[in-house]
Amino acid sequence: MRDGDRVLPKHTRSIRLFRGIDISALASILVVLAFVLLVVAWMPPTHHAYSVDLAHVGHPAPMPGASRDDAMIVVVTRDGLASFRGDHVNPADLPAKIQDRLKDRGVERKVYIRADSRAKWGAVKVVLDGVRSAGILRVAFLVDQQKSAASLP
């Protein structure tokens, strides 16, 4: 038998080589992925930009006003840094920023403080004094809303 006369099995004779790969599915996935990344990149940051470990208490009270968009929230981090509505603030400048925010009549005249459970009391007290010097008497400390296992009977 010569090389040119070699007979291939019947199932291999009908196989055709791929002339091209259809990449339309890959292109559509890449377009969707690019769209999702653009949307995430353009999203505004939340005003809870600083993460804190809130204190655990036995009987937490719900604070529905703290979840409002216009709520005045002051965050005190573990390092003693303070932020007001997502922006880092010097505690000495806090009264002026709160009074500026109070020019809007629709704002609740209450300040919520999210203090890290490991923050030193001195840093929290400076923030609390700044809130009080702005003329705010209603102050609430936000705590962890989940009941701990130690507080359950």
PLY file of the C-alpha trace (Angstrom):
ply
format ascii 1.0
element vertex 153
property float x
property float y
property float z
element edge 152
property int vertex1
property int vertex2
end_header
0.00 0.00 0.00
1.34 3.37 -0.95
1.08 6.55 1.14
-1.29 8.22 -1.27
-3.60 5.20 -1.32
-3.98 5.03 2.41
-7.60 4.78 3.39
-8.74 6.65 6.47
-11.57 5.40 8.61
-14.95 6.68 7.53
-15.55 8.88 10.61
-12.29 10.82 10.15
-12.85 11.58 6.49
-15.83 13.87 7.16
-14.19 16.02 9.83
-13.56 19.58 8.69
-11.14 21.90 10.31
-12.51 24.94 12.09
-12.00 27.96 9.90
-12.66 30.45 12.68
-13.86 30.69 16.25
-17.10 32.51 17.03
-16.19 35.05 19.69
-19.52 36.85 19.87
-20.31 35.25 23.26
-16.96 36.32 24.66
-17.43 39.85 23.31
-20.88 40.15 24.92
-19.53 39.01 28.29
-16.71 41.55 28.08
-19.18 44.34 27.28
-21.35 43.45 30.28
-18.29 43.25 32.54
-17.07 46.65 31.35
-20.51 48.16 31.99
-20.63 46.77 35.54
-17.16 48.10 36.31
-18.11 51.56 35.03
-21.26 51.65 37.15
-19.36 50.63 40.28
-16.64 53.20 39.63
-19.19 56.03 39.27
-21.19 55.17 42.39
-20.94 57.85 45.08
-19.29 56.76 48.32
-21.51 56.22 51.31
-21.24 58.50 54.31
-20.13 55.53 56.44
-16.71 55.50 54.83
-14.86 54.68 58.05
-15.42 51.22 59.46
-15.77 50.91 63.19
-16.47 48.02 65.53
-19.52 49.16 67.43
-20.00 48.38 71.09
-22.15 45.40 72.06
-24.88 46.07 74.58
-27.47 43.88 76.24
-30.59 45.79 75.20
-30.04 47.89 72.07
-32.73 50.40 71.12
-33.57 50.89 67.44
-32.56 54.23 65.92
-34.47 54.53 62.63
-33.44 58.17 62.21
-29.80 57.17 61.81
-30.51 55.50 58.48
-31.89 58.68 56.89
-29.84 60.24 54.11
-29.67 63.60 55.88
-28.78 62.20 59.32
-25.90 63.93 61.06
-23.50 61.12 61.91
-20.11 61.61 63.52
-17.74 58.65 63.39
-14.91 58.20 65.89
-12.41 55.57 64.79
-10.19 53.39 66.92
-7.29 55.78 66.26
-9.28 58.75 67.57
-9.93 60.26 64.13
-13.30 61.90 63.61
-15.39 62.22 60.48
-18.64 64.05 59.85
-20.88 62.81 57.03
-17.99 60.84 55.51
-15.40 63.64 55.51
-12.45 63.69 57.91
-12.87 66.58 60.32
-10.81 68.18 63.05
-12.83 68.05 66.32
-12.24 71.80 66.74
-14.01 72.43 63.40
-16.93 70.12 64.19
-19.24 72.77 65.76
-18.98 75.00 62.68
-19.73 72.08 60.33
-22.76 71.04 62.39
-24.11 74.59 62.53
-23.62 74.90 58.78
-25.62 71.68 58.32
-28.38 73.00 60.61
-29.10 75.85 58.18
-31.25 73.35 56.31
-34.57 73.40 58.18
-35.47 69.81 57.26
-32.53 68.30 59.13
-33.24 66.52 62.39
-31.60 68.38 65.29
-29.97 65.22 66.57
-26.43 63.90 66.14
-25.62 60.21 66.04
-22.16 59.15 67.16
-20.66 55.91 65.83
-17.72 55.34 68.15
-15.43 52.36 67.82
-15.61 50.16 70.89
-11.80 50.38 71.22
-11.60 54.18 70.88
-10.26 56.04 73.89
-12.87 57.93 75.87
-10.84 61.16 75.55
-11.31 61.19 71.75
-15.04 60.48 72.09
-15.43 63.18 74.76
-13.77 65.80 72.51
-16.28 64.97 69.77
-19.18 65.00 72.24
-18.09 68.41 73.56
-17.90 69.70 69.98
-21.43 68.50 69.29
-22.72 70.11 72.48
-20.95 73.41 71.72
-22.78 73.48 68.37
-26.03 73.71 70.32
-27.15 70.10 69.86
-28.64 68.59 72.99
-29.99 65.38 71.46
-27.09 62.98 71.00
-27.35 59.24 70.44
-24.59 56.65 70.44
-25.03 53.93 67.83
-24.27 50.39 68.99
-24.33 46.92 67.49
-27.98 45.86 67.01
-27.33 42.13 67.33
-27.82 40.69 70.77
-24.75 38.94 72.06
-24.85 35.38 73.39
-23.95 36.66 76.88
-27.08 38.82 77.04
-29.46 36.00 76.13
-31.14 34.21 79.09
0 1
1 2
2 3
3 4
4 5
5 6
6 7
7 8
8 9
9 10
10 11
11 12
12 13
13 14
14 15
15 16
16 17
17 18
18 19
19 20
20 21
21 22
22 23
23 24
24 25
25 26
26 27
27 28
28 29
29 30
30 31
31 32
32 33
33 34
34 35
35 36
36 37
37 38
38 39
39 40
40 41
41 42
42 43
43 44
44 45
45 46
46 47
47 48
48 49
49 50
50 51
51 52
52 53
53 54
54 55
55 56
56 57
57 58
58 59
59 60
60 61
61 62
62 63
63 64
64 65
65 66
66 67
67 68
68 69
69 70
70 71
71 72
72 73
73 74
74 75
75 76
76 77
77 78
78 79
79 80
80 81
81 82
82 83
83 84
84 85
85 86
86 87
87 88
88 89
89 90
90 91
91 92
92 93
93 94
94 95
95 96
96 97
97 98
98 99
99 100
100 101
101 102
102 103
103 104
104 105
105 106
106 107
107 108
108 109
109 110
110 111
111 112
112 113
113 114
114 115
115 116
116 117
117 118
118 119
119 120
120 121
121 122
122 123
123 124
124 125
125 126
126 127
127 128
128 129
129 130
130 131
131 132
132 133
133 134
134 135
135 136
136 137
137 138
138 139
139 140
140 141
141 142
142 143
143 144
144 145
145 146
146 147
147 148
148 149
149 150
150 151
151 152
